[in-house]
C-alpha cells in the first residue's frame, strides 16, 4: 500500500474510540481531509502529540475508502507556547475554526495554510497586539475567499487604515504580519474586520464565545 506524504496542520482532533482519534487536517496537497490515528491514545504512543490541534508539519498516511490512516509524522511546530497562554490559545483555536469553516474537501485553498501558520507565529510575538493579529487574519481570510468588498469608498477612514487594508489584501500570507499600526488605526481595523465577519460569516465559533467570556472576566 502506497504511503502518502502530505504537508499541513491539524484543524480538529476528536476521540473516536478508546484508543483512536479522528483528525481533520488542512493539507497543501489534498486540501481538507479526514484522518484516523489508530491506537494513538495507548500509553507511550509517540504520535499522540502530533494529533493535537495546531500541530504543523509532514504527515505520512495511507488512503482508505473514505478516509486516511495515519502512519508517521514529522512535526515542525507544535505551537506549545500558544497552549500556555489562554488568550492566544482560544484566539488560535478561532483561527482553526475559521479555516475549517471556509475550507472544503477537494477544493484547493493552499494560501489558507500559509495564513494560519503566519497568524499563529504572530500570536507568539510580544511586539504584536493580539487584536491586530485577529483583525489581519479576519480581513485576509475573507479576502482570500473573495468576499471582501473593495477598499474604495471608505472616505471616513484614516489614510493609515486604508493603507493597512490594502497591504493586507495585496500581500502574500507569509508577509501579511510585517507591519504595525497606531492605536487609532488599530481601533478602525478592529471595527472594520468585525463588520466584515458579521456580514459574511454565517456561523458562531465556539472558541470565540469562550475567548469573549474570558476577556470579560
LOTI-853394 format. One record per residue (C-alpha): residue number from 1; residue in one letter; x, y, z. Coordinates in nm, 2 decimals. Layout:
N
{seq=NUM | type=a | u=X | v=Y | w=Z} .
...
//
This chain:
217
{seq=1 | type=x | u=0.00 | v=0.00 | w=0.00} .
{seq=2 | type=x | u=0.14 | v=0.34 | w=-0.10} .
{seq=3 | type=x | u=0.23 | v=0.58 | w=0.17} .
{seq=4 | type=x | u=0.14 | v=0.95 | w=0.10} .
{seq=5 | type=x | u=0.34 | v=1.24 | w=0.24} .
{seq=6 | type=x | u=0.12 | v=1.54 | w=0.30} .
{seq=7 | type=x | u=0.21 | v=1.88 | w=0.45} .
{seq=8 | type=x | u=-0.03 | v=2.08 | w=0.66} .
{seq=9 | type=x | u=-0.17 | v=2.11 | w=1.01} .
{seq=10 | type=x | u=-0.43 | v=1.96 | w=1.24} .
{seq=11 | type=x | u=-0.75 | v=2.16 | w=1.25} .
{seq=12 | type=x | u=-0.96 | v=1.93 | w=1.47} .
{seq=13 | type=x | u=-0.90 | v=1.63 | w=1.68} .
{seq=14 | type=x | u=-1.16 | v=1.42 | w=1.85} .
{seq=15 | type=x | u=-1.16 | v=1.08 | w=2.03} .
{seq=16 | type=x | u=-1.31 | v=0.82 | w=1.80} .
{seq=17 | type=x | u=-1.29 | v=0.51 | w=2.03} .
{seq=18 | type=x | u=-1.10 | v=0.42 | w=2.35} .
{seq=19 | type=x | u=-0.76 | v=0.44 | w=2.17} .
{seq=20 | type=x | u=-0.83 | v=0.60 | w=1.84} .
{seq=21 | type=x | u=-0.86 | v=0.96 | w=1.72} .
{seq=22 | type=x | u=-1.03 | v=1.12 | w=1.42} .
{seq=23 | type=x | u=-0.85 | v=1.42 | w=1.28} .
{seq=24 | type=x | u=-0.93 | v=1.69 | w=1.03} .
{seq=25 | type=x | u=-0.61 | v=1.80 | w=0.85} .
{seq=26 | type=x | u=-0.57 | v=2.10 | w=0.62} .
{seq=27 | type=x | u=-0.30 | v=2.00 | w=0.37} .
{seq=28 | type=x | u=-0.13 | v=2.16 | w=0.08} .
{seq=29 | type=x | u=-0.17 | v=1.86 | w=-0.15} .
{seq=30 | type=x | u=-0.52 | v=1.72 | w=-0.07} .
{seq=31 | type=x | u=-0.68 | v=2.02 | w=0.10} .
{seq=32 | type=x | u=-0.91 | v=1.92 | w=0.39} .
{seq=33 | type=x | u=-0.91 | v=1.55 | w=0.47} .
{seq=34 | type=x | u=-1.03 | v=1.32 | w=0.75} .
{seq=35 | type=x | u=-0.75 | v=1.10 | w=0.90} .
{seq=36 | type=x | u=-0.78 | v=0.82 | w=1.16} .
{seq=37 | type=x | u=-0.50 | v=0.78 | w=1.41} .
{seq=38 | type=x | u=-0.53 | v=0.42 | w=1.53} .
{seq=39 | type=x | u=-0.41 | v=0.33 | w=1.88} .
{seq=40 | type=x | u=-0.26 | v=0.68 | w=1.92} .
{seq=41 | type=x | u=-0.41 | v=0.71 | w=2.28} .
{seq=42 | type=x | u=-0.24 | v=0.40 | w=2.40} .
{seq=43 | type=x | u=0.02 | v=0.48 | w=2.68} .
{seq=44 | type=x | u=0.36 | v=0.56 | w=2.53} .
{seq=45 | type=x | u=0.24 | v=0.62 | w=2.18} .
{seq=46 | type=x | u=0.49 | v=0.87 | w=2.03} .
{seq=47 | type=x | u=0.24 | v=1.01 | w=1.78} .
{seq=48 | type=x | u=0.00 | v=1.14 | w=2.05} .
{seq=49 | type=x | u=0.13 | v=1.50 | w=2.05} .
{seq=50 | type=x | u=0.12 | v=1.52 | w=1.67} .
{seq=51 | type=x | u=-0.26 | v=1.46 | w=1.67} .
{seq=52 | type=x | u=-0.33 | v=1.77 | w=1.87} .
{seq=53 | type=x | u=-0.47 | v=2.09 | w=1.71} .
{seq=54 | type=x | u=-0.20 | v=2.33 | w=1.59} .
{seq=55 | type=x | u=0.05 | v=2.06 | w=1.50} .
{seq=56 | type=x | u=0.21 | v=2.17 | w=1.18} .
{seq=57 | type=x | u=0.44 | v=1.96 | w=0.96} .
{seq=58 | type=x | u=0.45 | v=1.64 | w=0.75} .
{seq=59 | type=x | u=0.20 | v=1.36 | w=0.79} .
{seq=60 | type=x | u=0.26 | v=1.02 | w=0.64} .
{seq=61 | type=x | u=-0.05 | v=0.81 | w=0.58} .
{seq=62 | type=x | u=-0.23 | v=0.55 | w=0.37} .
{seq=63 | type=x | u=-0.55 | v=0.61 | w=0.18} .
{seq=64 | type=x | u=-0.86 | v=0.41 | w=0.27} .
{seq=65 | type=x | u=-1.20 | v=0.40 | w=0.11} .
{seq=66 | type=x | u=-1.35 | v=0.70 | w=0.29} .
{seq=67 | type=x | u=-1.06 | v=0.84 | w=0.49} .
{seq=68 | type=x | u=-0.69 | v=0.83 | w=0.55} .
{seq=69 | type=x | u=-0.49 | v=0.63 | w=0.82} .
{seq=70 | type=x | u=-0.20 | v=0.80 | w=0.99} .
{seq=71 | type=x | u=0.13 | v=0.61 | w=0.99} .
{seq=72 | type=x | u=0.40 | v=0.86 | w=1.09} .
{seq=73 | type=x | u=0.46 | v=1.23 | w=1.14} .
{seq=74 | type=x | u=0.74 | v=1.48 | w=1.11} .
{seq=75 | type=x | u=0.62 | v=1.79 | w=1.31} .
{seq=76 | type=x | u=0.79 | v=2.12 | w=1.25} .
{seq=77 | type=x | u=0.60 | v=2.32 | w=1.51} .
{seq=78 | type=x | u=0.36 | v=2.21 | w=1.79} .
{seq=79 | type=x | u=0.30 | v=2.57 | w=1.89} .
{seq=80 | type=x | u=0.33 | v=2.47 | w=2.26} .
{seq=81 | type=x | u=0.37 | v=2.83 | w=2.37} .
{seq=82 | type=x | u=0.02 | v=2.91 | w=2.25} .
{seq=83 | type=x | u=-0.12 | v=2.64 | w=2.48} .
{seq=84 | type=x | u=0.03 | v=2.81 | w=2.78} .
{seq=85 | type=x | u=-0.14 | v=3.15 | w=2.70} .
{seq=86 | type=x | u=-0.52 | v=3.13 | w=2.75} .
{seq=87 | type=x | u=-0.60 | v=3.43 | w=2.52} .
{seq=88 | type=x | u=-0.36 | v=3.31 | w=2.25} .
{seq=89 | type=x | u=-0.49 | v=2.95 | w=2.27} .
{seq=90 | type=x | u=-0.86 | v=3.05 | w=2.22} .
{seq=91 | type=x | u=-0.77 | v=3.30 | w=1.95} .
{seq=92 | type=x | u=-0.56 | v=3.04 | w=1.77} .
{seq=93 | type=x | u=-0.85 | v=2.79 | w=1.81} .
{seq=94 | type=x | u=-1.07 | v=3.06 | w=1.65} .
{seq=95 | type=x | u=-0.83 | v=3.07 | w=1.35} .
{seq=96 | type=x | u=-0.86 | v=2.70 | w=1.31} .
{seq=97 | type=x | u=-1.24 | v=2.70 | w=1.33} .
{seq=98 | type=x | u=-1.25 | v=2.98 | w=1.08} .
{seq=99 | type=x | u=-1.03 | v=2.79 | w=0.84} .
{seq=100 | type=x | u=-1.24 | v=2.48 | w=0.89} .
{seq=101 | type=x | u=-1.55 | v=2.68 | w=0.80} .
{seq=102 | type=x | u=-1.41 | v=2.81 | w=0.47} .
{seq=103 | type=x | u=-1.21 | v=2.50 | w=0.36} .
{seq=104 | type=x | u=-1.38 | v=2.23 | w=0.16} .
{seq=105 | type=x | u=-1.27 | v=1.88 | w=0.09} .
{seq=106 | type=x | u=-1.14 | v=1.85 | w=-0.27} .
{seq=107 | type=x | u=-1.13 | v=2.23 | w=-0.32} .
{seq=108 | type=x | u=-0.77 | v=2.37 | w=-0.33} .
{seq=109 | type=x | u=-0.70 | v=2.65 | w=-0.09} .
{seq=110 | type=x | u=-0.33 | v=2.65 | w=-0.03} .
{seq=111 | type=x | u=-0.30 | v=3.02 | w=0.08} .
{seq=112 | type=x | u=-0.51 | v=2.93 | w=0.38} .
{seq=113 | type=x | u=-0.24 | v=2.71 | w=0.53} .
{seq=114 | type=x | u=0.02 | v=2.98 | w=0.50} .
{seq=115 | type=x | u=-0.22 | v=3.24 | w=0.66} .
{seq=116 | type=x | u=-0.29 | v=3.01 | w=0.96} .
{seq=117 | type=x | u=0.08 | v=2.94 | w=1.01} .
{seq=118 | type=x | u=0.17 | v=3.31 | w=0.98} .
{seq=119 | type=x | u=-0.11 | v=3.41 | w=1.22} .
{seq=120 | type=x | u=-0.01 | v=3.15 | w=1.48} .
{seq=121 | type=x | u=0.35 | v=3.28 | w=1.47} .
{seq=122 | type=x | u=0.23 | v=3.63 | w=1.51} .
{seq=123 | type=x | u=0.04 | v=3.53 | w=1.83} .
{seq=124 | type=x | u=0.38 | v=3.44 | w=1.97} .
{seq=125 | type=x | u=0.53 | v=3.78 | w=1.90} .
{seq=126 | type=x | u=0.54 | v=4.01 | w=2.21} .
{seq=127 | type=x | u=0.55 | v=4.32 | w=1.98} .
{seq=128 | type=x | u=0.22 | v=4.24 | w=1.82} .
{seq=129 | type=x | u=-0.12 | v=4.32 | w=1.98} .
{seq=130 | type=x | u=-0.35 | v=4.01 | w=1.96} .
{seq=131 | type=x | u=-0.62 | v=4.25 | w=1.84} .
{seq=132 | type=x | u=-0.41 | v=4.33 | w=1.54} .
{seq=133 | type=x | u=-0.34 | v=3.96 | w=1.47} .
{seq=134 | type=x | u=-0.71 | v=3.89 | w=1.48} .
{seq=135 | type=x | u=-0.81 | v=4.18 | w=1.25} .
{seq=136 | type=x | u=-0.54 | v=4.10 | w=1.00} .
{seq=137 | type=x | u=-0.64 | v=3.73 | w=1.00} .
{seq=138 | type=x | u=-1.01 | v=3.81 | w=0.95} .
{seq=139 | type=x | u=-0.96 | v=4.06 | w=0.68} .
{seq=140 | type=x | u=-0.71 | v=3.84 | w=0.49} .
{seq=141 | type=x | u=-0.91 | v=3.52 | w=0.51} .
{seq=142 | type=x | u=-1.23 | v=3.69 | w=0.39} .
{seq=143 | type=x | u=-1.02 | v=3.85 | w=0.11} .
{seq=144 | type=x | u=-0.88 | v=3.51 | w=0.01} .
{seq=145 | type=x | u=-1.23 | v=3.37 | w=-0.02} .
{seq=146 | type=x | u=-1.33 | v=3.66 | w=-0.25} .
{seq=147 | type=x | u=-1.59 | v=3.81 | w=-0.01} .
{seq=148 | type=x | u=-1.41 | v=4.13 | w=0.09} .
{seq=149 | type=x | u=-1.56 | v=4.45 | w=-0.05} .
{seq=150 | type=x | u=-1.32 | v=4.67 | w=-0.25} .
{seq=151 | type=x | u=-1.13 | v=4.93 | w=-0.03} .
{seq=152 | type=x | u=-1.27 | v=5.22 | w=-0.24} .
{seq=153 | type=x | u=-1.54 | v=5.42 | w=-0.08} .
{seq=154 | type=x | u=-1.40 | v=5.43 | w=0.28} .
{seq=155 | type=x | u=-1.35 | v=5.80 | w=0.29} .
{seq=156 | type=x | u=-1.42 | v=5.82 | w=0.66} .
{seq=157 | type=x | u=-1.13 | v=5.60 | w=0.75} .
{seq=158 | type=x | u=-0.78 | v=5.73 | w=0.84} .
{seq=159 | type=x | u=-0.53 | v=5.72 | w=0.55} .
{seq=160 | type=x | u=-0.32 | v=5.48 | w=0.75} .
{seq=161 | type=x | u=-0.61 | v=5.25 | w=0.79} .
{seq=162 | type=x | u=-0.67 | v=5.25 | w=0.42} .
{seq=163 | type=x | u=-0.31 | v=5.18 | w=0.36} .
{seq=164 | type=x | u=-0.31 | v=4.89 | w=0.61} .
{seq=165 | type=x | u=-0.62 | v=4.75 | w=0.45} .
{seq=166 | type=x | u=-0.47 | v=4.75 | w=0.10} .
{seq=167 | type=x | u=-0.15 | v=4.60 | w=0.24} .
{seq=168 | type=x | u=-0.34 | v=4.31 | w=0.40} .
{seq=169 | type=x | u=-0.53 | v=4.24 | w=0.08} .
{seq=170 | type=x | u=-0.23 | v=4.26 | w=-0.16} .
{seq=171 | type=x | u=0.05 | v=4.10 | w=0.05} .
{seq=172 | type=x | u=0.12 | v=3.72 | w=0.04} .
{seq=173 | type=x | u=0.02 | v=3.54 | w=0.35} .
{seq=174 | type=x | u=0.38 | v=3.49 | w=0.46} .
{seq=175 | type=x | u=0.43 | v=3.87 | w=0.48} .
{seq=176 | type=x | u=0.10 | v=3.99 | w=0.60} .
{seq=177 | type=x | u=0.23 | v=4.05 | w=0.95} .
{seq=178 | type=x | u=0.53 | v=4.26 | w=0.86} .
{seq=179 | type=x | u=0.37 | v=4.59 | w=0.98} .
{seq=180 | type=x | u=0.24 | v=4.76 | w=1.29} .
{seq=181 | type=x | u=-0.01 | v=5.04 | w=1.35} .
{seq=182 | type=x | u=-0.10 | v=5.31 | w=1.59} .
{seq=183 | type=x | u=-0.38 | v=5.28 | w=1.85} .
{seq=184 | type=x | u=-0.62 | v=5.48 | w=1.63} .
{seq=185 | type=x | u=-0.56 | v=5.27 | w=1.32} .
{seq=186 | type=x | u=-0.59 | v=4.95 | w=1.52} .
{seq=187 | type=x | u=-0.93 | v=5.07 | w=1.65} .
{seq=188 | type=x | u=-1.05 | v=5.13 | w=1.30} .
{seq=189 | type=x | u=-0.91 | v=4.79 | w=1.17} .
{seq=190 | type=x | u=-1.08 | v=4.61 | w=1.46} .
{seq=191 | type=x | u=-1.41 | v=4.77 | w=1.39} .
{seq=192 | type=x | u=-1.37 | v=4.70 | w=1.01} .
{seq=193 | type=x | u=-1.28 | v=4.34 | w=1.05} .
{seq=194 | type=x | u=-1.57 | v=4.28 | w=1.29} .
{seq=195 | type=x | u=-1.81 | v=4.43 | w=1.04} .
{seq=196 | type=x | u=-1.68 | v=4.21 | w=0.77} .
{seq=197 | type=x | u=-1.72 | v=3.89 | w=0.98} .
{seq=198 | type=x | u=-2.07 | v=3.99 | w=1.09} .
{seq=199 | type=x | u=-2.18 | v=4.04 | w=0.73} .
{seq=200 | type=x | u=-2.00 | v=3.75 | w=0.55} .
{seq=201 | type=x | u=-1.98 | v=3.46 | w=0.80} .
{seq=202 | type=x | u=-2.29 | v=3.25 | w=0.89} .
{seq=203 | type=x | u=-2.15 | v=3.06 | w=1.18} .
{seq=204 | type=x | u=-2.09 | v=3.12 | w=1.55} .
{seq=205 | type=x | u=-1.75 | v=2.99 | w=1.66} .
{seq=206 | type=x | u=-1.74 | v=2.82 | w=1.99} .
{seq=207 | type=x | u=-1.38 | v=2.93 | w=2.06} .
{seq=208 | type=x | u=-1.47 | v=3.29 | w=2.01} .
{seq=209 | type=x | u=-1.75 | v=3.27 | w=2.26} .
{seq=210 | type=x | u=-1.51 | v=3.13 | w=2.52} .
{seq=211 | type=x | u=-1.25 | v=3.40 | w=2.43} .
{seq=212 | type=x | u=-1.50 | v=3.67 | w=2.47} .
{seq=213 | type=x | u=-1.61 | v=3.53 | w=2.81} .
{seq=214 | type=x | u=-1.25 | v=3.51 | w=2.93} .
{seq=215 | type=x | u=-1.18 | v=3.86 | w=2.82} .
{seq=216 | type=x | u=-1.49 | v=4.00 | w=3.00} .
{seq=217 | type=x | u=-1.39 | v=3.81 | w=3.32} .
//
